[in-house]
């Protein structure tokens, strides 16, 4: 079975209870995007799914991908995946939107993860200290930090057993030897509760949008043994470089080119030693605390070494 056919069957399963469509209908629409317009199959799938969501008058959280699998928190490394997790509610925070019923932090023996429960889902309330089996939640990502969203298809079952929550904090000491694509001045989707980085002015979920500027660094830090991928948010980037988000926007406006911001950042940080501490999410370490250390290095030689690991 081809990848396109498999994706078509998955999409059909999501909408079969809501729309009168066949697998062939879905496959034809997806094939047009992939073969004629050369759209990557994952992006094509999102586009076709969004089309049927609009046709059915549904939200993405109203549909579920069949066969969600049980995973540990540390295994969540991709957005828009339907999974089951068993976790303890570590902390609850005040929601900042009327559309959100609860928001907080979940944990299992492998680490912690943020959760959001939509108000319209009408799910039972989660209590701090409670342990729950959460079936059919969808994953999301923001600046390398993954989260899960509880929706109308989620099943919440409270468990009597307690579980130990693991510590996912990492500390790295080494040279920042590379900056990855997506660093510098970027734009994010402005839609409520969507923080995806725009690609050519498009959000994978909401299509063409105006976008809101943000600042970040996606860096590679070599500790002499391993190469670590580290994400610095706007606050950490300003602390590291002295360049604020507003200054970055002004630099880009003066040059009529956003890449000047990444170039300026690169000049300031590449080859510098840092001690970095923060939580690990998937393959990324999120820089919460950063300290510059003594000793400039030959970044090019270290990068060659890091890429060979």
Secondary structure, 3 states (H helix, E strand, C coil): CCHHHHHHHHHHHHHCCCCCCCHHHHHHHHHHHHHHCCCCHHHHHHHHHHHHHHHHCCCHHHCCCCCCEECCHHHCCCCCCEEEEEEEEEEEECCCCCCEEEEEEEEECCEEEEEEEEHHHCCCCCCCCCEEEEEEEEEEEECCEEEEEECCCCEEEEECCCCCCCCCEEEEEEEEEEECCCCEEEEECCCCCCCCECECCEECCCEECCCEEEEEEEEEEECCCCEEEEEECHHHHHHHHCCCHHHHHHHHHHHCCCHHHHHHHHHHHCCCEEEEEEEEECCEEECCEEEECCCCCCHHHHHHHHHCC
